[in-house]
Structures are given as C-alpha cells and as structure tokens.
C-alpha cells in the first residue's frame, strides 16, 4: 500500500528579512519617480518661463514703441535748431535697414550704399551670394579674400565665429565689432551685423563695413557719420564724430580765454542720445548757458560706447589733452561683468569641492530659483572686486587729474528701482544679462550690485574730497525714464543733466 508522505513547506521568512528584500526596489523606483518629478518640474518651469518671458518682451516692445514715439517728437521739434557735422557725411542705410529684397534676394545696391560687403551665410558659416563694394580699398580686399575662400572662417577667428553665429538676435539682427585682417595685412575694426530673414529664420545675411571705432570698443574714428545707429532705443538717430574722434562739435584748442570746460567721460550711458545735440553733455551745456551765458561753460561729450573704467584710465591723457577744468565720470554697467566674474572666482575657486556641484546645478532653473545665493558671490567678494576693478581705476584718474590741476568728479549710477517694477518689467529686464560666473545674473542681483558700487563710491569720494554727484539717489529709479537697465529715454537724459547741473554749477567760478 502506498504510504502517505507529509507535504513539506519552507519555513516562514522573518518579516525583517522580507522588508530588507523589498527596500532596494522601493528605493530605486522612488528615486526614479523623484527624478521624473524633478525633470518634469524643471521642464515646466523652463517652458512657463520662456512663455512668460516672450509675453513680457512683446508687451515691453509695445511700451517701448510708445516711448520711442514721444522721443521722436522731441527729435523732430529739435531739427530746425540742430547742429550738423563739420564735414560732408556720406549717407548710408541705418542698422535697422534690412539687406533683403521682397523676393528674398540680397539688395544689389546695399554694398555700394554702405561701403560694405554683404553675403548670405549657411548655419555652418559657408558663404553664398557674396556682393561687395569696389571702394574703399580694404573692403574690396576683404571681398576678394572671401570670394577665394567662401567661408566666414576666412574673416573671423573661431571665437568670433561662435560669437556672431551663436549670439542672441535683437529685433532680427545682431551687431558686433571685430578686428579683421585682409589678406594678411594689419587688422582693423569692422562692424559686423548678422540679419535674420524676415520670412525664413533659417536664412542669415551678414553685412561687414568699417567700424565707428578706430580701436574696437576703445576709441572712435574721426569724422564718422551714422544714421539710425541707436535704432534699438530711438526711431531716428544721428551720430557723428569730430576731428578728434569725440561725439561732439569741433573743439577749439587751446581753450578760449574765459571758458570753463567740463569733459564728461564714461561708456554708452555718457555718450547716449538720438542726436549729437540731445545727449547729457549737450543738455547740460545748454543749462549752463541759460545760467551763466552762452559759451561761458562748455561740456564735451567724451563718452565711448562699451568703455570700462579701465579704458577711461588708459585714455586719461586724451581727456586732459582737451584742456578741461573738470573731468566728470559716469559709468558702471560696463564693469559689472568683470566684478561678478572676479568675485565668483574668489567665492567659488575652481579647486573647491563644491564648485563642480555648483556648476552642475547652475544649469537648473529650479535650483537658481530656489537658491539664487548658491551661485552668486557674496557681498564681501563683490565689494573687494569693486574696489580693485572700479575704484582702483577711479583713484588713478583722480590722481592724474590732480597732478594736471584739473578737478575730478564722479557720479553714482542710476538704474530702475526693482521695488517699482511690474512682473513683466522684471521678466524683461532679466533677459538683459549674459552669464557671469556660475549663473545668469538676475536684474535684482544687478541692482543690488549697483547699489553696493554706489555706497562704496560715495564713501571713497567723501574720504578723499572728490565731488560725487548723487545721480542715482536723485533720479528716483522710475522705469519709464529708462530704455533698459541703464540707458535712458530723452526725459531721463534731461533729468540726469539737471542733476549734474545742480551739483556742478556751484563749482564753476563766477
């Protein structure tokens, strides 16, 4: 008879062991879900940010259009009284004029009209449709070189090529200044503008012509004329330089007897305005004329677009050669990137353990929103670098002026007040900054840096007996007076000139 056998069952697994067996899969799937959630939030934040940013920019363009109309009315009213260049200017299309015809081809007349070379470029830099002017000789040489080797690499170095093709377009174009050599000859500064085709963004055209600069971002060429150069801020503009390369009328040297001459120096925020007569220097000069009599006080516009305090110090002999009684400095925006970058290197040294983590996290919008201070240098490092990179140059200028018997004055730097900005204004202003150091600088961070600079500037001026004009404090920070983070509409330029007059007039001898 078959014998019945008892069924065998494995012993029960302890609960603790079962829990340990399941914990790893749970952790794995939890991490996957957490990562998926974070990536989803990151994508959503970026998408929402881009949509909001685009909406804000569109709304700000509408507001800018109305502000440009108001400035254009002032420009139109001034024309009957306006001065003119001392030389015969060559008219040429402004920056905003597209090189494209309605049929999508390049304008055959544009090269001669602009004394330029014009060509279409593929995304990889290959050149097609090349046209170039017969004169001047250097433009013809550039065109010949490009015809022989039709690629942007013929003209531009690798870093210049990346900058031009990869840079952000504003209103369908991007302009940069590059030192270019034609056929192995000496390098010269050329104005290079990339245009997006209005109907086909994949198509790009490039226009290359002699720059306004004799040395890129440093000094202007004598007797240069540009129409609509400031087309991003003003519907119409005229820019020209005198025989010495300054945006002003011809300057009498030596200075006539009985004239008190002020030289205003700095970057674009000193030189700005839609007409040579509608700059801070000329508004200030006319204000002095109303108070002291015509011709008694001259204000020379010696600003140069993009110039830093280092550049101003290096050019101090050029300012003193104008035979001034006073040199007044107004600038900061052009030094901000250097200050932030140097301060970031102080606070986040490359060999520090946390720097690589910061660099990785800096690519996350969520991380930058959650912990902006993690990527932005502290106030101590910013203060040290402001003292070294900005105040150090100002000290050098003050010393040189003192040795020459010239009074030196500085001014605090104005910016829109972050507390008075709408959400769309703040979003739009946030688009104005490139990446400095580990992460993009927000407008609020830039405003805090500007305020820090102003405090340090006032303290230094008070300790050393240097006149400090409180432009920022008395300007008020009204966004409507600004075209962007630092450049001003005409009513802002006038207000700035009035603040300068209030504080400088007592220093003019009777």
Secondary structure, DSSP 8 states (H G I E B T S, - for coil): --------------HHHHHHHHHHHHHHHHHHHHHHHHHHHHHHHHHHHHHHHHHHHHHHHHHHHHHHHHHHHHHHHHGGG----SS-------TTS-SB-TTSSB-TTHHHHHTEEEEEE-TT-BEEEEEE-S-SHHHHHHHHHHHHS-BGGGTS-HHHHHHHHHS--BTTEEEEEEEE-STTS--EEEEEEEEE-SS-TT-EEEEEEE-SEEETTTEE-TT-EEESTTTTT-SS-EEE--TTS-SSS---SS--TT-EEEEEEESHHHH--SSTTSSHHHHHHHHHHHHH-TTSEEEEEEE-TT--HHHHHHTHHHHHTT--SEEEEE--HHHHHHHHHHHHHHHS-TTSHHHHHHHHHTT-HHHHHH-GGGTS--HHHHHHHHIIIIIHHHHHHHHHHHHTT-EEEEE------GGG--HHHHHHHHTT--EETTEE--HHHHHHHHHHHHHHHHHHHHHHT-EEE-HHHHH---GGGBSSSS-B-HHHHHHHHHHHHHHHGGGS--
